[in-house]
Amino acid sequence: MKSVFAFLLLGTTLGCAAQVQASDATKAIVAAYLDIHAALSSDKVDGVKPAADAIAREAARMGAPGDAIQKAAKALGSAADLNAARSAFGPLSDAVIAAAKADGWKDLPSLKLGYCPMVKQSWIQKEGKVSNPYYGSTMLTCGELKDTIKDAK
């Protein structure tokens, strides 16, 4: 009986730890993602590669649920220029949004979901005015912000 109880306790403890780790990984991924968003919105690639590398590392900690994020982050990290980085940002956005949605947006209440009708891509950003990372200064305010992840396309 003691061994059954110990097994159940260990399983419950490990399950809770995995849930906390996934949420922590998601928060770390979103923090680095927001750095990339800010750079692309400002027509810059400075800092994109280190942030993409950080995302790939955190996604690896998530195991299989982080595979899509890790793959997209690696592609973004190897982008040769601003246009390539913006193109690679779309798949990363899709993967991060899907993971955050699966995680229930725990501890991420101040984020908004953006959508660009020109490239038909979503992104997440901090509250405020639309800051379109796909066009930057050319069309920075093009798009719309939605309140919740439930509005993701």
C-alpha positions as MATLAB code, in Angstrom:
seq = 'MKSVFAFLLLGTTLGCAAQVQASDATKAIVAAYLDIHAALSSDKVDGVKPAADAIAREAARMGAPGDAIQKAAKALGSAADLNAARSAFGPLSDAVIAAAKADGWKDLPSLKLGYCPMVKQSWIQKEGKVSNPYYGSTMLTCGELKDTIKDAK';
ca = [
       0.000    0.000    0.000;
       2.870    2.380    0.856;
       4.460    1.847   -2.554;
       1.169    2.544   -4.352;
       0.728    5.761   -2.376;
       4.336    6.797   -3.049;
       3.879    6.095   -6.776;
       0.692    8.169   -6.913;
       2.330   11.002   -4.978;
       5.370   10.953   -7.261;
       3.160   10.910  -10.365;
       1.121   13.839   -9.092;
       4.262   15.793   -8.197;
       5.874   15.155  -11.582;
       2.647   16.059  -13.383;
       2.434   19.365  -11.527;
       6.088   20.114  -12.206;
       5.588   19.492  -15.921;
       2.611   21.854  -15.979;
       4.578   24.585  -14.203;
       7.546   24.084  -16.528;
       5.344   24.371  -19.616;
       3.832   27.598  -18.322;
       7.262   28.991  -17.426;
       8.598   27.979  -20.834;
       5.637   29.648  -22.508;
       6.242   32.868  -20.578;
       9.950   32.838  -21.505;
       9.104   32.166  -25.139;
       6.590   35.002  -25.216;
       9.104   37.407  -23.628;
      11.697   36.653  -26.336;
       8.968   36.702  -28.993;
       7.975   40.218  -27.906;
      11.594   41.317  -28.342;
      11.479   40.029  -31.922;
       8.139   41.736  -32.492;
       9.584   45.053  -31.294;
      12.635   44.733  -33.557;
      10.646   43.863  -36.678;
       8.101   46.591  -35.975;
      11.043   49.025  -35.853;
      12.481   47.725  -39.151;
      15.455   46.139  -37.373;
      16.988   42.688  -37.188;
      19.340   43.531  -34.311;
      18.564   41.146  -31.465;
      16.361   38.858  -33.548;
      18.822   35.957  -33.733;
      19.587   35.827  -29.963;
      15.863   36.042  -29.156;
      15.061   33.308  -31.704;
      17.815   31.136  -30.205;
      16.354   31.689  -26.722;
      12.926   30.676  -28.003;
      14.363   27.501  -29.566;
      16.038   26.563  -26.253;
      12.859   27.117  -24.236;
      10.759   25.244  -26.789;
      13.115   22.267  -26.515;
      12.359   22.175  -22.770;
       8.672   21.709  -23.612;
       9.302   18.434  -25.430;
       6.961   17.458  -28.269;
       4.534   20.378  -27.687;
       7.411   22.770  -28.387;
       8.592   21.144  -31.632;
       6.787   23.554  -33.967;
       8.041   26.558  -32.019;
      11.597   25.259  -32.014;
      11.573   24.612  -35.766;
      10.108   28.054  -36.540;
      12.517   29.801  -34.152;
      15.514   28.142  -35.794;
      14.273   29.247  -39.227;
      13.864   32.812  -37.970;
      17.284   32.741  -36.334;
      18.880   31.915  -39.678;
      17.055   34.640  -41.631;
      19.527   36.578  -43.770;
      17.777   39.960  -43.783;
      14.730   41.917  -42.634;
      12.394   40.559  -45.325;
      13.411   36.973  -44.596;
      12.971   37.584  -40.856;
       9.482   38.967  -41.411;
       8.566   35.956  -43.556;
       9.869   33.579  -40.892;
       8.030   35.480  -38.157;
       4.653   34.255  -39.482;
       5.242   30.543  -38.780;
       6.798   31.426  -35.423;
       3.736   33.508  -34.565;
       1.421   30.643  -35.508;
       3.382   28.205  -33.342;
       3.653   30.546  -30.340;
      -0.034   31.454  -30.506;
      -1.009   27.769  -30.671;
       1.189   26.938  -27.675;
      -0.053   29.891  -25.652;
      -3.629   28.969  -26.510;
      -3.015   25.378  -25.382;
      -1.448   26.720  -22.178;
      -4.513   28.879  -21.553;
      -2.569   32.183  -21.684;
      -1.638   31.677  -18.036;
      -0.008   34.799  -16.626;
      -0.147   36.548  -20.010;
      -3.135   38.879  -19.540;
      -1.591   42.070  -20.904;
      -1.120   40.702  -24.415;
      -3.231   41.379  -27.460;
      -3.632   39.370  -30.606;
      -2.871   41.292  -33.786;
      -3.913   40.382  -37.298;
      -2.577   41.710  -40.598;
      -5.098   41.313  -43.442;
      -2.408   42.034  -46.045;
      -0.270   38.982  -45.214;
      -3.116   37.129  -43.489;
      -0.966   36.538  -40.404;
      -1.477   36.998  -36.700;
       0.970   38.093  -34.027;
       0.932   38.881  -30.335;
       1.984   42.162  -28.811;
       1.698   44.153  -25.622;
      -1.317   46.361  -25.172;
      -1.376   49.643  -27.035;
      -1.745   50.663  -30.658;
      -1.336   48.247  -33.544;
       2.351   47.626  -34.188;
       2.515   45.497  -37.329;
       5.780   43.508  -37.453;
       5.181   42.350  -41.024;
       5.451   45.858  -42.475;
       7.118   47.963  -39.793;
       7.294   51.685  -40.477;
       5.817   51.254  -43.967;
       2.413   50.282  -42.550;
       2.989   50.087  -38.803;
      -0.645   50.629  -37.807;
      -2.146   48.391  -40.499;
      -4.152   45.590  -38.965;
      -6.321   45.074  -35.955;
      -5.932   44.049  -32.332;
      -8.223   41.579  -30.689;
      -8.703   41.098  -26.993;
      -8.163   37.388  -26.608;
      -6.488   34.360  -28.064;
      -9.953   32.947  -28.784;
     -10.038   35.402  -31.688;
      -6.987   33.795  -33.356;
      -7.466   32.964  -37.021;
];
